[in-house]
Amino acid sequence: MPPKQQVMSRTLFDEIILPVYAPAQFIPVKGEGSRVWDQQGKEYIDFAGGIAVNALGHCHPKLVAALQAQSTQLWHTSNGFTNEPALSLASRLVNNTFAERVFFANSGAEANEAAFKLARHYAVKTFSPYKTKIIAFYQGFHGRTLFTVSVGGQAKYSDGFGPKPADIVHVPFNDLNAVKAVIDDHTCAVVLEPIQGEGGLTAATKPFLSGLRQLCDQCNALLIFDEVQCGMGRTGSLFSYMDYNVTPDILTSAKALGGGFPISAMLTTHKIAKVMSAGCHGTTYGGNPLACAVANAAFDIINTPEVLSGVADRSTRFLQQLEKINQQYGVFTTYRGKGLLLGAELAPAYQGQAADFVQLAAEFGVLILNAGHNVLRFAPSLIIGENEIEQGMLRLMQAVSHFVKR
Ligand SMILES: *Cc1c(COP(=O)(O)O)cnc(C)c1O
């Protein structure tokens, strides 16, 4: 029997969806470029980009065309077969990065899970069964599976789920001496986001990353960059390791990789990949033809000089407009992040209220994000238009004006 006709209201969420999210009170139903509309037809300018996912905005015509074309050809084969879109996407990734081998999965957490398992397996098979220590960082975020959330550096996400995978050590980000104090021959990997996203838009310093590279080389440990949020053009380079000129051994990508279609990838080298064999690891949907077809289209647009070099200019515009708001209302102390992954830290008087800011901004017609309680986060489309930035910032200014008065 088909379900009874039901109004798809926000209250239904509270009744039947697992209460792990606190979504906005309105329900978006349509998006185009950097604009979104809700059930009531109200328009929003999108500075959130689905948390750094919609790198080409909503319903980009070339992504729509790729999805439509693939949808009449082949949806799914399982890993009993390979498929053309997956081979094509893997070639793009290999040809444009340090990588020689690619593993596809469906989410950032799964790509990281594969990365951590690979690092452990490589160390165990190549060196010693005791070489399993993973060094990670406070405020880091790597996903919500038990392994990835345990590598992540926020107890509020990882505690309360019973015993965690062992041999994971956390130290302060950008503190090379802290890493030196714990790294040893039993370390299999050092894991970090070159720009911490969820943790508050803290960018690694260049000496920190090159120092980590050196330490890893000395200890035969692998350097893993989680570029799930900061990669795929966000900083103006295809991947942010290219800005730093420090090459990891394993890199993970997701979020913007599919431009809104779920897909992730783990990249590595032949030398490391060769410890894996058929049956070692896997996932049903990894390298799904629909996902890869969309990702191929997204990749070909993002990996162009026009899009990548446009990031710096848009970033400057964002910062200028934020500073204009700040000059008038004094709500921010510093700006953080890079490219189009930006944070504005709230002034002491407003600390702890980032989520309230986000909600009020939506009421005024602009979608933004927070990163923790004290930082507003912006992760818009890499091709957002000048007038959309202007209009969105005008709305943000109105929201801020309202906020400081209340
Ligand atoms: C979002 C995110 C993840 C997790 O990705 P999911 O697709 O939600 O599993 C992992 N690492 C970083 C840096 C992220 O921003």
The ligand as a Tripos MOL2 file, in Angstrom:
@<TRIPOS>MOLECULE
LIG
   15    15     1     0     0
SMALL
NO_CHARGES

@<TRIPOS>ATOM
      1 C1         33.2920   16.1160    6.2050 C.3       1 LIG1
      2 C2         34.6230   15.6020    6.5430 C.ar      1 LIG1
      3 C3         34.8790   14.2290    6.7200 C.ar      1 LIG1
      4 C4         33.7790   13.2020    6.7190 C.3       1 LIG1
      5 O1         33.1560   13.0950    5.4980 O.3       1 LIG1
      6 P1         31.7470   12.3360    5.4070 P.3       1 LIG1
      7 O2         31.4280   12.3560    3.9550 O.co2     1 LIG1
      8 O3         30.7870   13.1170    6.2500 O.co2     1 LIG1
      9 O4         31.9490   10.9790    5.9450 O.co2     1 LIG1
     10 C5         36.1680   13.8170    6.9280 C.ar      1 LIG1
     11 N1         37.1820   14.6940    6.9790 N.ar      1 LIG1
     12 C6         36.9880   16.0160    6.8220 C.ar      1 LIG1
     13 C7         38.1530   16.9420    6.8550 C.3       1 LIG1
     14 C8         35.7070   16.5140    6.6170 C.ar      1 LIG1
     15 O5         35.5130   17.8350    6.4950 O.3       1 LIG1
@<TRIPOS>BOND
     1     1     2 1
     2     2     3 ar
     3     2    14 ar
     4     3     4 1
     5     3    10 ar
     6     4     5 1
     7     5     6 1
     8     6     7 2
     9     6     8 1
    10     6     9 1
    11    10    11 ar
    12    11    12 ar
    13    12    13 1
    14    12    14 ar
    15    14    15 1
@<TRIPOS>SUBSTRUCTURE
     1 LIG1         1 GROUP 0 **** ****
